[in-house]
C-alpha cells in the first residue's frame, strides 16, 4: 500500500551529488534562463507506516543536512538537484520546494541506513555512511518558459508538481507588518496574490511569498477573529513594491460593537441609528419619520429592551413611520435592509409588538390585532409573520404585559383564555403545542395567578405566582417541570399574607430572591428548591423595615446588589452566600442619604452603575471592583448637575465587548450617546447626534 513517507527529503548540495555518483543538471545558476519554483510531493511505493516521525527542532532544521527519525534503520527520500535552491521537507505535507530552471533533470534516491547509532540532534552529511543505495529512475521537469504547466516522468513513485514562474533578473521582496489588539482566534490575512497567513498572536508577521519588484500588493482581512468577536482594520495595506521590502503594514484589532439606538438629527428627522463605538461609525441607518417624534424605536428603556431581538445579523424591533403606526420592523444595519416586516394591525390601529424572544430561529412577541393582544411569531417575512394562537378567542386579549421565558425549548408565559384567568402557559411555536400548564389560582373572585420572574433552577422552572392553596391571592414561590402535576408551591414564606417573591436569580447552585415573611420586611432570601431549604439569608434592615434588595449582579464569584438600611440609605452591597459575608461595599452618599445605585452592569472586570454621592444633585457613572477603595466615580460628566436624571426613563447601561454604552448629558450637550472602559480618559461622548438639541437616545437590542 502506498503511504506518504514521514521522512525528510534532504538538502543535498552539489558535493553530495558527486559523493553519491549522481550527475547534476548541466544548467548553471548564472545562465540567463527562466526559473520556476517546483513543489514536489512523493509517496513511497513501500509501506513505511511504522516509521517514526522526525523530531525536528528549529536548531536542527537550520543546521542539519539530514534530520533522521528516531528509528534509524528505515528508508529516507532525498531530492538531488543542483545548488539552485536548498529545500527542506515540510513534515506536515511531505513536500519540498526547489527553485529550478525549466527542462532540468532531478534524481530521487532512497537511502537505507543499517544502524541506529546516529542521533537526530545534529547530523551532518559527512557523518552519514549510506550502506545501501536504492536509487530510483530520474524524472524530468519540462515546460515552456512562459508557461506554468509542467509535465513529469518518473517511475516507482507518485509525484505531484506545482510551479510558479520566477524571473531571477527581477528582485523579489517580502511584505511584513505588525498586529496589535488581537485577543480572539482565527484571524487570517490575505495578500492580493492569494498568499494567506494565519495570525495567532500580536507582533510581527511576514507573508511567505515574495513579491516581484514593481508589482502591487494589497492586504485584506480574509477571516476575522472570534471568541471574542473582533473587528480588525488595516493601515498601509496596499501599494507598489519599489526596490525594498515592505515593513509598515499595521493590523489593529478591537472587540466588535454593534448597538442600535433611537436618534433625532436636526431636531426633526427621527430614525434608527447604529454605532460601532466610534464617531465615524455612528451612523443613521434609516429615517422613518421625517416629521419627528419618538416613533423609532418605541420606548426601549428601563427593562424594555425586549422590544428588540437579534437573530444572526438581523435585528427585529418596534417602529412607527410616517405611513404606519407601531409595527414589526427588521434591520441588517443598512438603509435598504431596514424595512417593515408586516403591518399586523393596519389602518388607524397599531400592533405595538413587545416582549421579543427568539426560539428555534424565529422571533416571538406579543402584538395587537383584531383578535386582541396575542402570541405572534415571525421568520422575517410578511407571509411568515402570523399569530400562533388566539388564546382568548374573539377580540379580548390573551396576553398581558408580562414577558416570555424559554424552558425546555418552549416558551413559558402568563396568559388568560377567558375562563381560567391569567395562568401559566407554554408554547412550542405551534397552535397545537400552545396550552395552559396549570390553573394555579382557582379562586373565582380573583382568578389571576400572574406567574412572573421566571428562572430555570435545577432543571425546573421557578417563578412567583398568586394561588388559592391556603388563601385567595397568596403570592409565593412556585416551581414547575412543565406539567400540571409537577407545578407546585415551594414554600409558604408568609403564612399570614403575601411574600411577593421577586428578582429571582440563580447563583452558586442556589436561588436568590427578595421576599417578605411578614416579620422582617422585604429582605434577601435563598432557596435550594425545598421548603426547609428556603430561608432568609440576612435581615439587612433589622426589624420589620424593608431593605428592598435589588439589581442582582454577579462578578468574580460574588453577588452584588443594592439595599437600604435606616442609617445608610440605598447603597451598594455584596454577599458570598453567607449571613456574615453579606455586607455593604461602601457608603457612597455618606450618612442616611442614598446614592441610589442602579443599572448594575458588569464589563471589563468591573461593575458599572449610576450613583449620586450628593444624595440628589449629582448622578454620575461609577464603577467598583467590590472593595471600598476600588469603588469610585468614573468621570464627572456634567460639572453643573447630574449626567443622568434618575427620574428619566432611559438610564440603561449596555455592555458590548467590555465597554459600557449609555446616554448622558453634559453642561454643553443634551442627552447623547457615550461610552466608557472604566477610565476617565476612556469615558467620552461617541457622537453628538443632534447638534441642535438632544439626540433622543433611547436604548439597545436584546442580544
Secondary structure, DSSP 8 states (H G I E B T S, - for coil): --EE--S--EE--HHHHHHTT----S--TTS---EEEEEEEEEESS--TT-------HHHHHH-S----SS-SSEEEEEE--TT-----BTTTTEEEEEEESSEEEEEEEEE-------SSS--GGG----EE-----EEEE--TT----EEE-SSSEEEEEEEEE-TTS-EE-EEEEEES--SB-EEEE-TTS-EEEE-SSEEEE-SS-EETT-EEE-EEEE--BTTTEEEEEES-EEE--SS-EEEEEEEEEE---EEEEEEETTTEEEEEEESSSSTT-EEEEEEETT-SS-BS----TT-GGGEEEETTEEEEEE--SS--SEEEEESSSSTT-EEEE-SS-TT-----EEEEEETTEEEEEEEETTEEEEEEESSSSTTEEEEE-SS-SSS-SB-S---EEETTEEEEEEE-SSS-EEEEEESSSSTTEEEEE-----TTT-B---EEEEEETTEEEEEEEE-SSSTTEEEEEEESSSSTTEEEEE-S-TTS----EEEEEETTEEEEEEE-SSS-EEEEEESSSSTTEEEEE-SS-TTS----EEEEEETTEEEEEEEETTTEEEEEEESSSSTT-EEEE-SS-SSS----EEEEEETTEEEEEEETTSSS-EEEEEESSSSTT-EEEE-S-TTS-SS-TTSS----EEETTEEEEEE--SS--SEEEEESSSSTTEEEEE-S-TTS--------B-
